[in-house]
């Protein structure tokens, strides 16, 4: 498989439709009929539900492969058949405030401690840059892998650290908890979110950041990062990567929306900030592939 995109679908002609570096998105992902009966008034029998669920995933994969268009109403019909909420809802809670920050290097170590093959997961965030980018990108990418639900889809390395025995220092546990809770986002140079984000998750004071450029020779003003709030009103930008450009906000919103619908098959309370937390790799990888396409559009 070539990682150089064909000119017919390369930027700036069209946005490249296929997500070649998708990881667990390609695996079988059946949802629970018991969950459907518990949380909805749906009337599907279990065989009918399973058939509708398989139809959802077939359409989902067809979108990722570029065989179906990515639109505002993509998967709406399939989602309604499963009684999924279509409206975009938000997490209105206030962020957990850190008393003491935690570095990307420390978080990345959790992934290496608990998931020995974690370096293989960096591709989920960096796409082709995992192999062909600078080594400096590995630290924020590895830190993000520590937040993935990689352990039987039930826990992450960061959660294992928080629950370890003997218990870690309480301030370290709070710092890691705040990072887990923080949504990933694409920010402009003034730290305004370029995608929907509930007001409480936006910075109210200065932001401390040292983003790693996607390409050292092409520093950018856009930043992918999780902002963690501090008690003094400032924020720290964790897992920060600067990029020179990104897909349109509309395209990213549509891509993350279908990811939210997929999550709601498992957790019907999932909201927009949920998908930004738990599927941050989709946002990072989409921006990485976009930039790679520009570099290799010849």
C-alpha positions, -999 to 999 in steps of 0.1 A, spaced: 0 0 0 15 33 -10 14 61 15 16 87 -13 -19 96 -23 -29 96 -60 -31 131 -75 -67 126 -84 -77 127 -48 -49 148 -33 -52 182 -17 -62 208 -29 -86 191 -53 -107 171 -28 -103 159 8 -89 124 7 -118 101 16 -101 69 28 -87 65 63 -59 41 54 -44 42 89 -76 34 108 -69 8 135 -96 -7 158 -122 10 135 -118 -19 112 -123 -46 138 -157 -63 144 -176 -40 169 -209 -56 178 -230 -36 203 -252 -50 231 -289 -59 227 -293 -59 264 -280 -23 264 -306 -14 237 -335 -29 257 -323 -12 289 -320 23 276 -345 26 248 -382 19 241 -372 1 209 -391 -29 197 -366 -48 177 -361 -84 184 -325 -96 191 -320 -110 156 -334 -78 141 -312 -57 163 -281 -76 154 -289 -73 117 -294 -35 121 -262 -33 140 -242 -51 113 -258 -27 87 -246 2 108 -210 -11 108 -210 -20 71 -220 16 63 -195 30 88 -166 10 72 -178 20 37 -174 57 47 -139 51 60 -130 33 28 -143 62 8 -170 41 -8 -198 62 7 -197 100 11 -192 116 45 -222 140 49 -240 158 78 -266 130 78 -242 101 73 -254 70 93 -285 88 105 -308 62 90 -287 33 104 -285 51 138 -323 57 140 -329 20 134 -309 13 166 -327 41 185 -295 61 188 -297 98 197 -287 119 166 -284 153 183 -250 166 194 -250 170 232 -223 183 254 -206 176 287 -216 205 309 -194 195 339 -165 217 351 -130 204 344 -110 188 372 -83 213 382 -48 201 386 -27 211 416 4 197 401 9 190 364 22 158 348 44 157 317 39 138 285 70 118 293 55 105 325 22 96 308 40 79 279 58 57 305 25 43 316 19 30 281 53 14 280 49 -1 314 14 -17 309 12 -22 271 46 -35 258 35 -31 221 22 5 227 47 19 202 27 1 175 -3 22 184 14 55 176 2 51 140 -34 56 152 -24 92 161 3 101 136 -7 81 105 23 80 81 43 104 105 47 75 130 72 60 106 83 90 85 81 119 110 105 132 136 112 112 168 100 142 188 65 133 178 67 99 195 64 114 230 30 131 226 17 101 206 29 76 232 13 97 259 -19 95 241 -17 58 238 -17 56 276 -52 70 275 -66 44 251 -89 16 263 -64 -10 252 -68 -36 279 -98 -57 269 -115 -24 261 -121 -19 298 -92 1 311 -63 23 299 -26 23 311 -34 57 328 -63 42 347 -42 12 358 -17 37 372 -44 55 391 -57 23 406 -23 7 413 -14 -8 447 2 7 466 -18 38 457 3 66 439 6 100 454 -28 117 456 -17 148 436 -4 125 408 -37 106 407 -56 139 405 -33 151 377 -38 120 357 -75 121 363 -77 157 350 -58 146 318 -81 117 312 -111 140 315 -97 167 292 -111 166 256 -87 167 227 -92 197 204 -78 215 174 -69 251 185 -60 282 167 -31 305 176 -53 323 203 -65 290 218 -99 292 204 -114 257 196 -120 251 159 -146 225 166 -176 226 190 -166 226 226 -187 233 257 -177 266 274 -164 251 306 -136 233 287 -123 264 270 -93 282 286 -100 313 308 -64 323 314 -29 318 299 -20 285 282 14 270 288 24 251 257 55 238 239 40 220 209 60 196 188 58 206 151 45 179 128 73 189 105 102 209 120 108 227 88 71 237 85 60 251 119 23 258 121 0 280 141 -27 254 147 -23 231 176 -37 197 185 -38 193 223 -56 184 255 -59 215 277 -57 207 314 -69 234 338 -50 245 368 -63 260 401 -47 294 393 -68 297 361 -41 288 337 -40 257 314 -13 233 302 -14 220 267 -6 182 269 2 160 239 5 192 219 14 190 182 15 220 159 4 217 123 5 241 94 -30 233 81 -60 210 88 -91 197 70 -121 220 72 -139 223 105 -170 209 87 -152 178 75 -137 171 109 -170 176 126 -187 152 103 -159 126 108 -161 129 146 -199 128 144 -200 93 129 -175 83 155 -198 96 182 -227 75 167 -205 44 168 -197 51 205 -234 56 213 -241 20 203 -222 11 235 -228 41 257 -260 59 249 -251 87 272 -219 95 251 -217 132 242 -194 153 220 -167 157 246 -168 119 251 -157 113 216 -130 140 218 -116 122 248 -119 86 239 -114 88 201 -88 116 201 -67 95 177 -93 101 149 -88 139 152 -50 137 154 -47 112 126 -71 131 103 -50 162 106 -18 142 101 -30 125 70 -42 158 56 -8 174 60 9 143 46 -14 145 16 -3 181 10 34 172 11 29 143 -13 3 158 -37 27 158 -66 
